[in-house]
Amino acid sequence: MSDTASLERRSHAARDPGPMAAVFIVLTIAFMTVALILPLLAVFVEALNKGIGLYLSSITESDALAAVRLTLFVVAIAVPLNIVFGLAAAWAVTKFEFKGKQLLLTLIDLPLSISPVISGLVFVLLYGAHGWFGPELRTLGIQIIFDVSGIVIATTLVTLPFVARELIPLMQAQGKDEEYAAATLGASTWRTFLQVTLPNIRWALLYGVLLCTARAMGEFGAVSVVSARVRGETATMPLEVEILYNEYNATGAFAVASLLALFALVALIAKTILENQFAGDLAAQRRH
Amino acid sequence: MALKIENISKNFGATPVLRDISLFTEDGEFLALLGPSGSGKTTLLRIIAGLELPDAGAVRFRDKDLLAKPVRERRIGFVFQHYALFRHMTAAQNIAFGMNAKPRRLRPSRKEIRDKVAELLSLVQLENFGGRYPTQLSGGQRQRVALARALAIEPDLLLLDEPFGALDAKVRRELRRWLRDLHERTGLTTIFVTHDQEEALELADRVVLLREGTLEQMGTPEELYHEPASAFVFDFLGDSVSFPCEIKGGVAVIAGAGVPIIGPHPHDGPATAYTRPNGFDVAPGDGAGLAAKVRSVLLAGPDARVDCVLDSGGAIEVRLPLDVACKLAPRDRVTVNPRTVRVW
């Protein structure tokens, strides 16, 4: 009796928002306007402030193009690496029992809780000219810090959790029975992975890849520590924005920033489309 | 002898799940592994399939060591309790999976695979459901797709883990009969796990009863039911009533009345007597035997359920023919006597 009463109350509350709900909705919208929508608009307004001509020449300028190329290059290496790592980690954690599993799960989350600046500093400490392995690397002729390779490594590390974290809860929920069934039917591990495991996680994987890509493009903290910040050589898009801004070239800075924001928006829209698809998929699996 | 299991033991951490289990199946036999939850029956099935490894013991199939082979080379069909169908594949694709997974030189042609899938779909009476995804099938239909998928690899042995566990009562009974027919047609050596004694007794040629990882009794359903080896077997295979008694000169003396003992006779002295609820005579008035008062008489059913409160404390529920029970009324004084008992 009291159960049905509380249920009714709950659905009632969901249907017509009372005065408190209105306050929360207004607060949320106000906050989002100030913190998100206005700044995003400002980026595009500032970028186009001095006319479309200057905007176009700002983003087609050779250093800006080099920054776009470098960012895409870093993403093209960091994201595939994290797909491989994310799949391997999720597969290991959810399909096998081993010692130290909990530790691995905690470690995967570490890059999310540590400030990227610290990650960058650690790389300098390890691989910099005066770092732990710096002299050895120098005798081998390998330079990591202040080089593109350092930017790639730092970005990879900072974006490491994104794919794995999307896959692990889903694969845990799906269990191991389908893989076992495939084994009893004579399928090899590789065939089982390709035809059973991978199709079951495809939407979550794509979603993780998009998040990872968006994060990799925008990475600033760790990259700003390990990069030499030479425009046209070791400046990614976020670094290029900062350099231009520090040179009082606001239009240039906002033009590059607008490009970065555009990339992020595309990723966000793709993510939303996937999320709908992915939600349907998940619901279907729950019914199963 | 098709499958031979010798002295299998298995522990999960410090908990023993199977202790020194030995059993065998004949070719073409339908064997039930029966036991309450936690008896180790599913673990034993998974060891045969290769999904778990035993800590000790051997599993042989036609004199070949099965434990030395990986799961995918054992040719054992396994039907999972929750079906484990590949959720992104249609029923037909599920059934074809095992044939497609064969190495190229052994793989049947596309046409052969298509024909075989059609044949199996008709065997499990799902001719028109090949294009459906698992989510578009009912529980019973999924179960049959899982069975067809397991049969598609032409296994030497078929294992079913609680095949009817997730289905409602009516579908269970239908599928049970159907599975028995299917077994008679295919003649495939089959082992199934169940916690339902009725299912095991009805379906199996032989039943293996497990309790806390040990083998309690193995035999035909008739043997288990009529010659139970222990109080546990007797109790697990049907409703049972027990009460204290005194063994004297080959009979069980219960409240002054001597009752014949069937099965093994223990030595003289105090013991516990067991019988079924329908193994009682109930006479009105006082006499030799358990004095009691009728609490309720339930006549709705094929036989009557009479609930009696014993003067010595406690209650027993007996089953009587309707014509006898209709003469009894609540608060009547009666004498209850088991006709025969088993004593352990």
HADDOCK unambig.tbl for C-alpha pairs under 7 A between the chains (distance, minus, plus):
assign (segid A and resid 177 and name CA) (segid B and resid 84 and name CA) 5.50 0.50 0.50
assign (segid A and resid 178 and name CA) (segid B and resid 84 and name CA) 4.99 0.50 0.50
assign (segid A and resid 178 and name CA) (segid B and resid 85 and name CA) 6.53 0.50 0.50
assign (segid A and resid 178 and name CA) (segid B and resid 86 and name CA) 6.22 0.50 0.50
assign (segid A and resid 181 and name CA) (segid B and resid 84 and name CA) 6.62 0.50 0.50
assign (segid A and resid 183 and name CA) (segid B and resid 71 and name CA) 6.04 0.50 0.50
assign (segid A and resid 183 and name CA) (segid B and resid 72 and name CA) 5.00 0.50 0.50
assign (segid A and resid 184 and name CA) (segid B and resid 71 and name CA) 5.67 0.50 0.50
assign (segid A and resid 184 and name CA) (segid B and resid 72 and name CA) 5.07 0.50 0.50
assign (segid A and resid 184 and name CA) (segid B and resid 76 and name CA) 6.53 0.50 0.50
assign (segid A and resid 184 and name CA) (segid B and resid 77 and name CA) 6.49 0.50 0.50
assign (segid A and resid 184 and name CA) (segid B and resid 78 and name CA) 6.60 0.50 0.50
assign (segid A and resid 185 and name CA) (segid B and resid 72 and name CA) 6.31 0.50 0.50
assign (segid A and resid 185 and name CA) (segid B and resid 98 and name CA) 4.72 0.50 0.50
assign (segid A and resid 185 and name CA) (segid B and resid 150 and name CA) 6.97 0.50 0.50
assign (segid A and resid 185 and name CA) (segid B and resid 153 and name CA) 6.62 0.50 0.50
assign (segid A and resid 186 and name CA) (segid B and resid 72 and name CA) 3.98 0.50 0.50
assign (segid A and resid 186 and name CA) (segid B and resid 73 and name CA) 6.30 0.50 0.50
assign (segid A and resid 186 and name CA) (segid B and resid 98 and name CA) 6.18 0.50 0.50
assign (segid A and resid 186 and name CA) (segid B and resid 101 and name CA) 6.22 0.50 0.50
assign (segid A and resid 186 and name CA) (segid B and resid 102 and name CA) 6.80 0.50 0.50
assign (segid A and resid 187 and name CA) (segid B and resid 72 and name CA) 6.36 0.50 0.50
assign (segid A and resid 187 and name CA) (segid B and resid 101 and name CA) 5.12 0.50 0.50
assign (segid A and resid 196 and name CA) (segid B and resid 86 and name CA) 6.69 0.50 0.50
assign (segid A and resid 199 and name CA) (segid B and resid 88 and name CA) 6.97 0.50 0.50
assign (segid A and resid 200 and name CA) (segid B and resid 88 and name CA) 6.85 0.50 0.50
assign (segid A and resid 284 and name CA) (segid B and resid 135 and name CA) 6.86 0.50 0.50
assign (segid A and resid 287 and name CA) (segid B and resid 135 and name CA) 6.78 0.50 0.50
assign (segid A and resid 288 and name CA) (segid B and resid 135 and name CA) 5.33 0.50 0.50
